[in-house]
Amino acid sequence: MHPSLAFVILTWNSEQYIYNCLNSIKTLDQFETSVYIVDNGSHDRTLEIIKDDFPAVHLISLTQNIGTTKSRNMALKLIPMNIDFVCVLDSD
């Protein structure tokens, strides 16, 4: 059994980075991975890319940018206590 690793990623108009970011996480076969994204009101294709190409992602979609601390804490609260490791990662 592999150790579990949860990623917390904040996005805001990150269409140019988010696909490669999430695709690279899929290559980590030595971990059981889960991804928690908080989108801070993107106006580009960020949400569309996440929903269409990475449906397993736990996504919180906000209507406005509330900043890094509040949005990051929103995602951290969703992570189950039995996760071995948490990685806070920027989409770029």
N, C-alpha and C positions, 0 to 999 in steps of 0.2 A: 504494500500500500504506500502510495506517495504522500508526502506532507501536503497540506493545503495552504494555498497562497491566495489572498484576496487583494485585488487592485482597487484603489480609489482614484478616480480620475475626474478632474473638473474640466469642463469644456465651455468655451464661449467663442463662437465663430471659428471653429477648429477644423473645418472641412478639409483643409490642406494637409492636416496631420493625423486626424483620427483614424482613418482606415489603416495606415501603416502601423500606428500605435497598437491598435487592437489586433491586427494580424500578427504582429510580433509576439504578443502574449500567447496566441494559439500555438506557437512553436515550443513552448516550455513544457515538454513532455515529462519532466522529472517532478512536476507538481500537479496537484488537482487545483485548477485555477477557477476563480470567479471574479467578475468585474462589476464594480459599482460606479456608475457615472452620474454626476450631477451636471446638467447643462444649465448654464446661467443666462438663458434667454437668447440663444443664438438666432440670427436672422439669415444665416446661410444654409447650406445643405448638411450641416453636422448631424442633426436629428435624423434626417432621412437616411444617411449613411449608416448610422448606428442601428436603426430599426430594420432596415432592409438587409444589411450584410451581417449583423451580429445580434440576432434576436435573443440570445441567451443572456445578454447583458442586463443587469438590474439598472434601470434608467429612471432618474428623477428629472423631470423637465420643468424648469422654472420659467416664468414669464418675464423675469427681469434679472439682472445681475445683482446678486446680494453679497458678493465678495467671497473671498476664498475661505475664511474661517467658518462662517455659518454653513456654507454649502458643503465643505469638506466634512464638517461634523454631522450633517444630515446623512451622508453616505456611511460614515463610520458607525453610526447607530444601527444601521441595517445589517452589519456583518455579524454572523453568528459567533458566539463565544468560543466554539470549538475549532475555529480557524487557527492554524499554526503560525502563520505569518501574514502581515499586512504591509503592502507597499503603496505608499502615496506617490502617485506618478502624474506628471503634467503631460498633456496630450502631445506636446511638441518635443 
